[in-house]
Amino acid sequence: MAQKRFLNKVAIVTGSSRGIGSAIASALAQEGAKIVLNGRDEERLIEQQTALQNKGAAAIYFKGDVSDAAQAQALIDFALQSFGQIDILINNVGISSRGYLATLHPSVVEQVFRSNVFGTIFPTQAALSALRQTKGSVVFISSLAAIHGLPGLSPYSASKMALTSFVESLRIEEHAHQVHIGHLQVAMTEIVHNKEVVAADGSKQVLAARQKGKVLTMQEVATDCLNLLAQRKFRNTQTLLGKMNRMLNSFSPLIVEFILRKNLHKFEENSK
Ligand SMILES: NC(=O)c1ccc[n+]([C@@H]2O[C@H](COP(=O)([O-])OP(=O)(O)OC[C@H]3O[C@@H](n4cnc5c(N)ncnc54)[C@H](OP(=O)(O)O)[C@@H]3O)[C@@H](O)[C@H]2O)c1
């Protein structure tokens, strides 16, 4: 029988109508958590809610853009009104763009920062007092792009690095309140769902499916997220390559830069 490490815990997962957020929400539901889904597209949210309910989970959804402070607050209020408490907040919302800075429309940078930075800080701020009451957890879904800035992903890398210092500040601030802060640096993950990124001109670009085997599955990311939560651990950098990157970067960022320059073609290939 599956473990139930999160039985009756109330978990909000931002950006959980599809992708990694939906895998984390499903895994939490499977282990007994009550789930508050979030996204901006109602059809996808209903589909995800129905899938969870069909498996016997308590799942509700809140349609809203968490990069807007009022909507982020409304998400937290909705969770509290519906379930009476919040034990877990997974800050999963994040978008990326494609293109070198010289080619980017300024709105692209703004869109990525708004979504990734404000879309993480606003729900966290709104949830803190409820999380202090339950001595709950906030987990930040980050990326290996937060270790060393990646070519073609400068706004994305910068936004995830901004969150690294946010997470570090918050961990010190919330220590006395026993709120657990987790930071999952996710490696490249499968794409099976027409994932959209922002193209250099600001339009939406649908990414090609990423082959299983070469990248992590969404379930593997969800498993690491749940283990971080259950063990109340601070940071997990996924994959051996990610861990080596982190170590090498703290020792010599110039060596990492040299390796990245030698592998530019791989980044261009993965951007399609
Ligand atoms: N995929 C990877 O290879 C990878 C690697 C490293 C890190 N990550 C990180 O993992 C997280 C999830 O990535 P993913 O690939 O699963 O993304 P995704 O497939 O694009 O899914 C994003 C989810 O967030 C929702 N969303 C986006 N902006 C939102 C907003 N402002 N307010 C509310 N909901 C919003 C989307 O639904 P709507 O569009 O309907 O709102 C969707 O449910 C991100 O933080 C990403 O940076 C991903």
The ligand as an SDF file (V2000), in Angstrom:
LIG
                    3D

 48 52  0  0  0  0  0  0  0  0999 V2000
   10.2110   21.5650  -17.5860 N   0  0  0  0  0  0  0  0  0  0  0  0
   11.4870   21.6130  -17.2640 C   0  0  0  0  0  0  0  0  0  0  0  0
   12.3640   21.0310  -17.9390 O   0  0  0  0  0  0  0  0  0  0  0  0
   11.9210   22.3940  -16.0440 C   0  0  0  0  0  0  0  0  0  0  0  0
   13.2900   22.3570  -15.6690 C   0  0  0  0  0  0  0  0  0  0  0  0
   13.6830   23.0790  -14.5450 C   0  0  0  0  0  0  0  0  0  0  0  0
   12.7760   23.8000  -13.8080 C   0  0  0  0  0  0  0  0  0  0  0  0
   11.4550   23.8220  -14.1970 N   0  0  0  0  0  0  0  0  0  0  0  0
   10.5190   24.6280  -13.3960 C   0  0  0  0  0  0  0  0  0  0  0  0
    9.3950   23.8300  -13.0440 O   0  0  0  0  0  0  0  0  0  0  0  0
    8.2350   24.6660  -12.9420 C   0  0  0  0  0  0  0  0  0  0  0  0
    7.1040   24.0710  -13.8010 C   0  0  0  0  0  0  0  0  0  0  0  0
    7.5800   23.9650  -15.1370 O   0  0  0  0  0  0  0  0  0  0  0  0
    6.7170   23.2080  -16.2700 P   0  0  0  0  0  0  0  0  0  0  0  0
    7.6890   22.8680  -17.3230 O   0  0  0  0  0  0  0  0  0  0  0  0
    5.8900   22.1550  -15.6720 O   0  0  0  0  0  0  0  0  0  0  0  0
    5.8030   24.4290  -16.7640 O   0  0  0  0  0  0  0  0  0  0  0  0
    4.4950   24.3940  -17.7060 P   0  0  0  0  0  0  0  0  0  0  0  0
    4.3690   23.0880  -18.3450 O   0  0  0  0  0  0  0  0  0  0  0  0
    4.6100   25.6200  -18.5490 O   0  0  0  0  0  0  0  0  0  0  0  0
    3.2780   24.5460  -16.6730 O   0  0  0  0  0  0  0  0  0  0  0  0
    3.1220   25.7510  -15.9960 C   0  0  0  0  0  0  0  0  0  0  0  0
    1.8590   25.6940  -15.1620 C   0  0  0  0  0  0  0  0  0  0  0  0
    1.7210   26.9580  -14.4910 O   0  0  0  0  0  0  0  0  0  0  0  0
    0.5000   27.6000  -14.8670 C   0  0  0  0  0  0  0  0  0  0  0  0
    0.8110   29.0360  -14.8510 N   0  0  0  0  0  0  0  0  0  0  0  0
    1.7350   29.6840  -15.5950 C   0  0  0  0  0  0  0  0  0  0  0  0
    1.7870   30.9730  -15.2510 N   0  0  0  0  0  0  0  0  0  0  0  0
    0.8830   31.1430  -14.2540 C   0  0  0  0  0  0  0  0  0  0  0  0
    0.4910   32.2560  -13.4630 C   0  0  0  0  0  0  0  0  0  0  0  0
    1.0270   33.4580  -13.6360 N   0  0  0  0  0  0  0  0  0  0  0  0
   -0.4560   32.0770  -12.5040 N   0  0  0  0  0  0  0  0  0  0  0  0
   -1.0260   30.8530  -12.3120 C   0  0  0  0  0  0  0  0  0  0  0  0
   -0.6800   29.7630  -13.0350 N   0  0  0  0  0  0  0  0  0  0  0  0
    0.2570   29.9070  -13.9990 C   0  0  0  0  0  0  0  0  0  0  0  0
    0.1470   26.9720  -16.2110 C   0  0  0  0  0  0  0  0  0  0  0  0
   -1.2460   26.9940  -16.4810 O   0  0  0  0  0  0  0  0  0  0  0  0
   -1.9540   28.2250  -17.2600 P   0  0  0  0  0  0  0  0  0  0  0  0
   -1.0630   28.5530  -18.4170 O   0  0  0  0  0  0  0  0  0  0  0  0
   -3.2830   27.6940  -17.6650 O   0  0  0  0  0  0  0  0  0  0  0  0
   -2.0350   29.3210  -16.2650 O   0  0  0  0  0  0  0  0  0  0  0  0
    0.5970   25.5230  -15.9800 C   0  0  0  0  0  0  0  0  0  0  0  0
   -0.3500   24.8400  -15.2030 O   0  0  0  0  0  0  0  0  0  0  0  0
    8.6480   26.0590  -13.3620 C   0  0  0  0  0  0  0  0  0  0  0  0
    8.9440   26.8470  -12.2280 O   0  0  0  0  0  0  0  0  0  0  0  0
    9.9200   25.7980  -14.1650 C   0  0  0  0  0  0  0  0  0  0  0  0
   10.7870   26.9020  -14.1570 O   0  0  0  0  0  0  0  0  0  0  0  0
   11.0030   23.1390  -15.3030 C   0  0  0  0  0  0  0  0  0  0  0  0
  1  2  1  0
  2  3  2  0
  2  4  1  0
  4  5  1  0
  4 48  2  0
  5  6  2  0
  6  7  1  0
  7  8  2  0
  8  9  1  0
  8 48  1  0
  9 10  1  0
  9 46  1  0
 10 11  1  0
 11 12  1  0
 11 44  1  0
 12 13  1  0
 13 14  1  0
 14 15  2  0
 14 16  1  0
 14 17  1  0
 17 18  1  0
 18 19  2  0
 18 20  1  0
 18 21  1  0
 21 22  1  0
 22 23  1  0
 23 24  1  0
 23 42  1  0
 24 25  1  0
 25 26  1  0
 25 36  1  0
 26 27  1  0
 26 35  1  0
 27 28  2  0
 28 29  1  0
 29 30  1  0
 29 35  2  0
 30 31  1  0
 30 32  2  0
 32 33  1  0
 33 34  2  0
 34 35  1  0
 36 37  1  0
 36 42  1  0
 37 38  1  0
 38 39  2  0
 38 40  1  0
 38 41  1  0
 42 43  1  0
 44 45  1  0
 44 46  1  0
 46 47  1  0
M  CHG  2   8   1  16  -1
M  END
$$$$
